[in-house]
Amino acid sequence: MSDQQNLLDLLEEIKAVTEEAIVYCDMPYQVYINEAEGLHSRASLDIASLVKYNMEPNSLNRLLACTGALRTAQSNWQSQKTDKKKAREAWDAEAPELFRFRDELADHLAFALRNKPTELEIVKKIKEGTSRSDAIQDLADLAVLGRENAPALTAISYDLSLLDKATGMADYFGGLLGELNGHMYFEDDIKLVRDKAYTLTKEIVDEVRSYGKFVFRNNPVKREAYTSKYSRERMAAYRNQPETEEIINETTIEN
């Protein structure tokens, strides 16, 4: 069964995990997933010994399914982060041209309509907005106002083809902003599924590990296979730190 299918099959159970019950991963997700897969391989070899102590035989199937679901959930969130980053980078790179063009068109219209109080007031109100969505709507509104007052713009030698450019830019940036906002809106939901999938996976990983550590408590080599290599190495690195470095780290944490 594919990882994607595992996520679909477990999605209802994953979403049922309450936010209060969520636990968070204290290591890189890919490392955790790799360790969970390694645990499945090890426990599959030891299944006969484990079930003697009443471990549920289906535990390994659930471990494999949860791990696959978690991998897909993590990939979905990473992809969302990447897409959001690309959308933000595109906006940051191109948005200055939007604001520049909006201001240029507004300035030309304000000058062309300087003797028309009603139209001039419209231009002033359009220029009041400061948000990204305001700038996009401003450009669209200015293009409409410009077409309605084409003779006045022509009189000051303004290129009327730029009004079409303004409409096109408004459409383009509207789509770009929608993409950026869309990624921002859905990010929390996608991350929440990932966090809940991890919570379910951790439950079964911890269960299988607890059985393995007990069953092989007198066999150090096998028992170690039911612990986290990443956590062991991190703890070993911490214990091997020079005393002065430990003091510095502790001071940094406290601050």
N, C-alpha and C positions, 0 to 999 in steps of 0.2 A: 504494500500500500504506500502511496506517495505521501510525502510530508504535508503537501497541501491538503490531501484528503484527510489526513490525521487531524489537521486543524479544523476542517469543516465538521468532522465527526464529533470533535470534542468542544466545538465552539459554544454550544449551549451550556455545557458544564463549566467552561472557562468563564463565560460571562456571568455565571451564577455566583462566582467567588465575590464576596463583598470587598469593598475597598478597605475596610478595617482589617480584613484577613490577609491582605497582600503583604508578602515579604519581598525584599529586594536583593538582587544578586550582588555579592561582594567580590566578584571576579569578572573578567571579560566574558561575555555571553558565549562566545565561540569556544572558549576554554571549558566553560561549564558543560556545554552541549557535548563536546568531545569526551569529557570525563564521564558523562552520563552514558554515552555509547560504549565506552570502555567498560563501565560497570555492567552494562547489559551483557557484553561478551563474556566477562569474567563469571558473572552469576549464572549464565547459561551453562557453563562448564561445571559449575558447582550445584546445579539445581537439585540433584538428588540429595545432597547433604542439607541444603537449605529447607526443603519441604519436610524433612524429618522433624524439624522444629516448628512445623505448622505455618511456614511461610506460604501464602496463597500462590499456587502455581501460576495463576494468571498475572501475577505481579510483573513478570518480565515482559509480557505482551503490553501491559499498561505502560511500563517504563518506556518501551520502544515507541508507543503511540504518542505519549506525552512529549518525549524528546523531539519527535518529528514535528509535532504541533508547535513546540517552542521554537524550533529552527525557522519554520515558516513565519511565525509571528515576529521573530527578531528580524528576519529578512525584510518583511513588510515595513517594519518601523525604520530600518536603515534606508530602505528605498525612499520612504517618505521624507526622511531627513535630507537625503541627497537631492530629491526633486525640489524640496523647499529651499535648499541652499542655492540651487541653480536659478530658481525663480527670483530669489532675493538678489543674487548677483546680477541677473539680467536687469532687474529694476534699478538697482544702484548704478549700473553702468549707463543706462539709457534715460533714466528719469530727468537728469539735468537738461537734456534737450527738450523734454516736454515742458518744463517750467520756463525755459528760455523762450521757446516758441510761443507759449501762452502769453507771456509778458510782452513780447514783441507785437503780437496781434492786438492785444489790449491797448498798447500804447498808440498804435496806428489808428485804431478805431476811436480812441479818446480824442486824438487830434483831429481826425476827419469829421467827428461829430461834435466838435467843441461848441458849435453854434446851435446845436439841437439839444436843449436841456433834458428832454424826456429820454432820448436815446443815450445821452451821456450818463445819465443817472443809472441806466441799465448796465453800462460798462463798469461803472464804479461798484455796483453791487456784485457783479460777476467777479471782480478782483478781490472781494472781501474774503473769500474762502482760502484756507491755508493747507488743508489736508491733501493727501494724494488723490482721493476720489474727487475732491473739489477741483483740482487742477484739470482732471480729465473732463469733468462736466463743463468747466469753464471753457475749455477749448472747443467743445461741441457747441456750446451756446454762442460763443464768439463767432464761430463759423456761420451759424444761422444769421446772427445779427449783421455780419459782414455782407452776406448775400442780399439781405434786405436793404442794405445801404451801399450797394456796389458803386453807384455813381460817386458817392462821397469818397470812397477809397480810391477809385480811379483818379479822382481829382488831385490826390496827393501822390500819384504814381505808385500805388500799391499793386503788386502783382496778384490779381484775383485768383490765379491758379493755386495760390497758397491757402485759399479757403478749403479747397479740396484736400490739400495736404493736412490741414487742421482736422478735418473730419476723419481722415484715415488714421491720423495719429491718435485721436480720441478712441477710435475703435480698437486700435492695436494695444494701447496702454490700458484700456478697460479690460481686455482679455488677459493681459499680463498681470494686472492687479487682482483680477478674479482668481487667477491661478495661484498667486501668492497667498491670498486670503483663504482660498480653499484648502491649501496645504496646512495653513495655520489652524484652520477650524478642525480638520480631521486628525491632526497630529495626536491630540490627547486621547482620542478613542483608540487609535492604533497602538499607542504606547500602553494604554490600559489593558488591552488584550494581551500584549506581550508580557506585561507584569503579572497578569493573572495566570497566563500559561506557565510562566516560571514558577508561580506559587504551587500550581498543581504538580508540576514536574518535580519540584523540590520535595514534596510530600512523599512521592513514590521512591525517589532517589534516597532520601533519608531512611525510609523503611527498609529498602533492600540493603543499604549499608549497615543498618543496625543489626539485621540478621547475620550478615557476613562477618561483622566484627565479633559477634557473640559466638557463632558456630566455629570460627577459626581463631578464637581468643588465645589458644595455645600454639598457634602456628603463625609466628610473626610475619613471615613472607606473604602468606595468603591473607592474613588480616589486613596488611598494609594495602592490598589491592582493593579493599573496601573503604579506603579513606581517600581524601582529595590530595593528589600530588601537588596541585597548585598551592593549596593551603599549607601543606607540609613545607614546601620550599620557601614560601613567604615567611612562615614562622621561623624557619632556620636562618633565613637572611636577617630577620629582625634580631634574633638572639646573637648573631655574629657581628652586629654593629658595634663599633668602638663605643665605649661608655660616653665619651664626649658627644658623639653623634646622637646617641639616644637622648641625652640631655637637651640638645638643640631641638630635636624633633618634638620632645615633650613640651618644650617651651613654645614652639611654633603652634602646636595644637591648642595649648591653653590660650594663646593670643588670638 
